[in-house]
């Protein structure tokens, strides 16, 4: 194919390339569902559903498929809860709330509390070392003398660093001169 006079060689398209994208062999959603199903056993998931008072044969939409199983898997993997602890927390949640939860996200707080209790119980068995309190900083006993050193030095001094009361106290005690205060911008 020859390029037309108005276009450069780079404007030609290769007719042998296929611009149509091929469909995926398996939809991504099905793959995610398969991964989630493999991570959580059917027996455990059914036990959890029973603890929540849900019928496994007529599940609401938010409990179907892989996403709820993946969510339950996160409780186990990220919060460190065992399957038995998850079921126990689900039963306890059901005692507080008579209606079954609207999906696994509704149980997140209960699972987080169960994980905190677990960590708290483990922390109580170990002895914690007592920290020594940080040494208290020694208060500056003579503030006029402290500020007089700053005024008499050549370092940076913010104009607002010296109040009128402090200025008068330094002058009364003879720690600084009025001329030095003017040089440093203190009025």
C-alpha positions in Angstrom: 0.0 0.0 0.0 1.4 3.4 -1.0 1.1 6.4 1.3 -1.0 9.2 0.0 0.8 12.5 -0.7 -1.0 14.3 2.2 0.0 11.7 4.8 3.4 10.4 5.9 4.2 6.7 5.9 3.4 6.4 9.7 -0.3 7.2 9.0 -0.9 3.9 7.2 -2.4 1.2 9.2 -1.4 -2.4 9.0 -4.5 -4.3 7.7 -3.2 -7.5 9.1 -3.6 -6.5 12.8 -6.8 -7.5 14.5 -8.4 -4.5 16.2 -11.2 -6.6 17.8 -10.4 -7.7 21.4 -11.0 -11.3 22.1 -13.3 -12.1 25.0 -11.8 -13.5 28.2 -11.9 -17.3 28.4 -13.5 -17.1 31.9 -15.3 -14.0 33.3 -13.3 -12.4 36.0 -16.2 -12.5 38.4 -16.4 -16.3 38.2 -12.6 -16.6 38.9 -12.9 -14.4 42.0 -15.9 -16.6 43.1 -13.8 -19.7 42.6 -10.9 -18.3 44.6 -13.1 -17.3 47.5 -14.9 -20.6 47.5 -11.6 -22.5 47.7 -10.4 -20.4 50.6 -13.5 -20.9 52.9 -14.8 -24.4 53.2 -18.5 -25.1 52.5 -18.9 -26.7 55.9 -17.5 -23.7 57.8 -19.6 -21.3 55.7 -22.8 -23.3 56.3 -22.0 -23.4 60.0 -21.6 -19.6 60.0 -24.9 -19.2 58.1 -26.6 -21.5 60.7 -25.2 -19.5 63.6 -26.7 -16.4 61.9 -30.1 -18.0 61.5 -29.9 -18.0 57.7 -31.3 -20.9 55.6 -28.5 -22.1 53.3 -31.0 -23.1 50.6 -32.7 -19.7 50.4 -29.9 -17.2 50.9 -30.5 -13.5 50.4 -28.5 -12.0 47.6 -25.8 -10.4 49.8 -24.8 -13.8 51.1 -24.6 -15.5 47.7 -21.5 -16.1 45.6 -17.9 -15.5 46.3 -17.7 -12.0 47.8 -19.3 -12.9 51.1 -16.9 -15.9 51.4 -14.0 -13.6 50.6 -15.2 -11.2 53.3 -15.3 -14.0 55.9 -11.9 -15.1 54.8 -10.6 -11.6 55.6 -11.9 -11.9 59.1 -9.8 -15.0 59.4 -6.7 -13.8 57.7 -6.5 -10.1 58.5 -8.1 -10.1 62.0 -6.5 -13.4 63.0 -9.8 -15.0 64.1 -10.2 -18.8 63.9 -13.3 -20.3 62.3 -14.6 -21.2 65.8 -14.1 -17.6 67.0 -15.9 -16.3 63.9 -18.9 -18.6 64.6 -18.9 -17.7 68.3 -18.9 -13.9 67.4 -21.7 -14.5 64.9 -23.8 -16.2 67.5 -23.1 -13.4 70.1 -24.1 -10.9 67.5 -27.3 -12.7 66.8 -28.2 -12.6 70.5 -27.9 -8.8 70.5 -29.7 -8.4 67.1 -32.7 -10.6 66.5 -32.7 -10.1 62.7 -30.1 -11.8 60.5 -27.4 -9.3 59.3 -27.7 -7.8 55.9 -24.5 -9.3 54.5 -21.1 -9.9 56.0 -20.2 -6.2 56.2 -22.9 -5.9 58.9 -20.7 -8.2 61.1 -17.4 -6.3 60.7 -17.7 -4.4 64.0 -18.5 -7.6 65.9 -15.6 -9.4 64.3 -13.2 -6.5 65.1 -14.3 -6.5 68.7 -13.8 -10.2 68.9 -10.3 -9.7 67.5 -9.6 -7.0 70.0 -10.7 -9.2 72.9 -8.5 -11.9 71.6 -5.5 -9.6 71.5 -6.4 -8.2 74.9 -6.6 -11.7 76.4 -3.2 -12.6 74.9 -1.7 -9.4 76.2 -2.9 -10.1 79.8 -1.0 -13.4 79.9 2.3 -11.8 79.1 3.9 -9.5 81.6 4.3 -6.0 80.4 7.4 -4.1 81.4 6.7 -0.9 83.2 8.0 2.1 81.6 9.9 4.6 83.6 8.3 8.0 83.5 10.2 10.5 81.3 12.4 12.8 83.4 10.5 16.0 84.0 12.1 19.0 82.3 13.4 21.5 84.6 11.5 24.8 84.5 13.3 27.9 83.8 13.6 29.6 87.2 14.7 33.0 86.0 12.8 34.0 82.9 14.1 37.5 82.6 17.7 36.2 82.7 16.8 33.6 80.1 15.4 36.2 77.7 18.2 38.6 78.4 20.7 36.0 77.1 18.7 35.8 73.9 18.4 39.6 73.5 22.1 40.1 74.1 23.1 37.3 71.7 23.4 37.9 67.9 21.0 35.0 66.9 17.5 35.4 65.5 15.0 37.0 67.7 11.4 37.3 66.7 9.9 40.7 67.5 6.9 39.0 69.3 9.2 36.9 71.5 9.6 39.5 74.2 6.4 40.8 75.9 6.2 44.3 77.4 6.2 42.8 80.9 9.4 40.8 80.1 11.0 43.9 78.6 10.3 45.9 81.7 11.5 43.2 84.0 14.8 42.9 82.1 15.3 46.7 82.1 14.5 47.0 85.9 17.0 44.3 86.7 19.7 45.8 84.4 20.0 42.7 82.3 19.7 44.5 79.0 19.9 48.1 77.9 17.2 50.1 76.2 19.6 50.6 73.2 20.1 46.9 72.8 16.4 46.3 72.9 15.9 48.9 70.1 18.7 47.3 68.0 16.9 44.0 68.3 13.5 45.4 67.4 11.9 45.1 70.8 9.7 48.2 71.6 
